[in-house]
């Protein structure tokens, strides 16, 4: 493990995970809080969904958001290059 990677314990939906990465504790706490909020919301909206279905939907939404952000960044870079 490189010097800048750290361990962070996150409790997500009642399960404890050890996350290894370079993000700050504040970042990891924010991600953990947001995940738990979204899990709680999905459980209220669709109580019949399994934990696996909820996790899959959260992952899909996260990747969808990432694709949107990458498209925005590419557009900004293209707009800047055209100036």
C-alpha beads as a LAMMPS data file, in Angstrom:
LAMMPS data file: protein, C-alpha beads

83 atoms
82 bonds

1 atom types
1 bond types

-500.0 500.0 xlo xhi
-500.0 500.0 ylo yhi
-500.0 500.0 zlo zhi

Masses

1 110.0

Atoms # bond

1 1 1 0.000 0.000 0.000
2 1 1 1.462 3.358 -0.980
3 1 1 1.956 6.067 1.626
4 1 1 -0.933 8.240 0.418
5 1 1 -3.564 5.475 0.617
6 1 1 -5.533 5.161 3.812
7 1 1 -8.113 2.871 5.316
8 1 1 -11.591 4.153 6.069
9 1 1 -14.301 2.197 7.863
10 1 1 -17.746 2.885 6.441
11 1 1 -21.041 1.586 7.757
12 1 1 -23.391 1.207 4.831
13 1 1 -26.877 -0.181 5.376
14 1 1 -25.800 -1.782 8.649
15 1 1 -22.682 -3.446 7.207
16 1 1 -19.137 -2.312 7.943
17 1 1 -16.725 -1.997 5.040
18 1 1 -13.065 -1.037 4.988
19 1 1 -12.388 1.239 2.046
20 1 1 -8.812 1.827 0.933
21 1 1 -8.152 4.977 -1.056
22 1 1 -6.660 8.430 -1.229
23 1 1 -9.790 10.486 -0.533
24 1 1 -10.098 12.520 2.641
25 1 1 -12.093 11.299 5.633
26 1 1 -14.593 14.089 4.970
27 1 1 -15.088 12.879 1.388
28 1 1 -15.569 9.275 2.538
29 1 1 -18.022 10.347 5.255
30 1 1 -20.020 12.328 2.697
31 1 1 -20.155 9.382 0.292
32 1 1 -21.177 7.035 3.111
33 1 1 -23.932 9.413 4.273
34 1 1 -25.253 9.892 0.730
35 1 1 -25.268 6.148 0.059
36 1 1 -27.198 5.465 3.255
37 1 1 -29.691 8.206 2.418
38 1 1 -30.252 6.799 -1.071
39 1 1 -30.577 3.237 0.234
40 1 1 -33.147 4.383 2.802
41 1 1 -35.072 6.281 0.128
42 1 1 -35.108 3.284 -2.238
43 1 1 -36.265 0.963 0.547
44 1 1 -39.184 3.306 1.260
45 1 1 -40.122 3.712 -2.414
46 1 1 -39.707 0.039 -3.330
47 1 1 -39.812 -2.103 -0.181
48 1 1 -39.886 -5.332 -2.207
49 1 1 -36.471 -4.687 -3.787
50 1 1 -33.682 -6.944 -2.573
51 1 1 -30.406 -5.578 -1.224
52 1 1 -28.739 -6.754 -4.444
53 1 1 -31.272 -4.897 -6.582
54 1 1 -30.797 -1.740 -4.521
55 1 1 -27.008 -1.988 -4.796
56 1 1 -27.256 -2.557 -8.554
57 1 1 -29.548 0.450 -8.997
58 1 1 -27.229 2.668 -6.922
59 1 1 -24.227 1.538 -8.977
60 1 1 -26.102 2.161 -12.232
61 1 1 -27.084 5.659 -11.092
62 1 1 -23.512 6.435 -10.010
63 1 1 -22.082 5.358 -13.361
64 1 1 -24.805 7.261 -15.198
65 1 1 -23.847 10.403 -13.258
66 1 1 -20.182 9.782 -14.098
67 1 1 -20.984 9.501 -17.813
68 1 1 -22.949 12.769 -17.644
69 1 1 -20.049 14.551 -15.903
70 1 1 -17.553 13.233 -18.456
71 1 1 -19.783 14.455 -21.296
72 1 1 -20.025 17.903 -19.645
73 1 1 -16.244 18.032 -19.250
74 1 1 -15.675 17.062 -22.886
75 1 1 -18.129 19.734 -24.015
76 1 1 -16.383 22.370 -21.893
77 1 1 -12.989 21.321 -23.276
78 1 1 -14.314 21.459 -26.844
79 1 1 -15.901 24.876 -26.233
80 1 1 -12.605 26.182 -24.791
81 1 1 -10.636 24.818 -27.767
82 1 1 -13.000 26.583 -30.201
83 1 1 -12.360 30.002 -28.625

Bonds

1 1 1 2
2 1 2 3
3 1 3 4
4 1 4 5
5 1 5 6
6 1 6 7
7 1 7 8
8 1 8 9
9 1 9 10
10 1 10 11
11 1 11 12
12 1 12 13
13 1 13 14
14 1 14 15
15 1 15 16
16 1 16 17
17 1 17 18
18 1 18 19
19 1 19 20
20 1 20 21
21 1 21 22
22 1 22 23
23 1 23 24
24 1 24 25
25 1 25 26
26 1 26 27
27 1 27 28
28 1 28 29
29 1 29 30
30 1 30 31
31 1 31 32
32 1 32 33
33 1 33 34
34 1 34 35
35 1 35 36
36 1 36 37
37 1 37 38
38 1 38 39
39 1 39 40
40 1 40 41
41 1 41 42
42 1 42 43
43 1 43 44
44 1 44 45
45 1 45 46
46 1 46 47
47 1 47 48
48 1 48 49
49 1 49 50
50 1 50 51
51 1 51 52
52 1 52 53
53 1 53 54
54 1 54 55
55 1 55 56
56 1 56 57
57 1 57 58
58 1 58 59
59 1 59 60
60 1 60 61
61 1 61 62
62 1 62 63
63 1 63 64
64 1 64 65
65 1 65 66
66 1 66 67
67 1 67 68
68 1 68 69
69 1 69 70
70 1 70 71
71 1 71 72
72 1 72 73
73 1 73 74
74 1 74 75
75 1 75 76
76 1 76 77
77 1 77 78
78 1 78 79
79 1 79 80
80 1 80 81
81 1 81 82
82 1 82 83
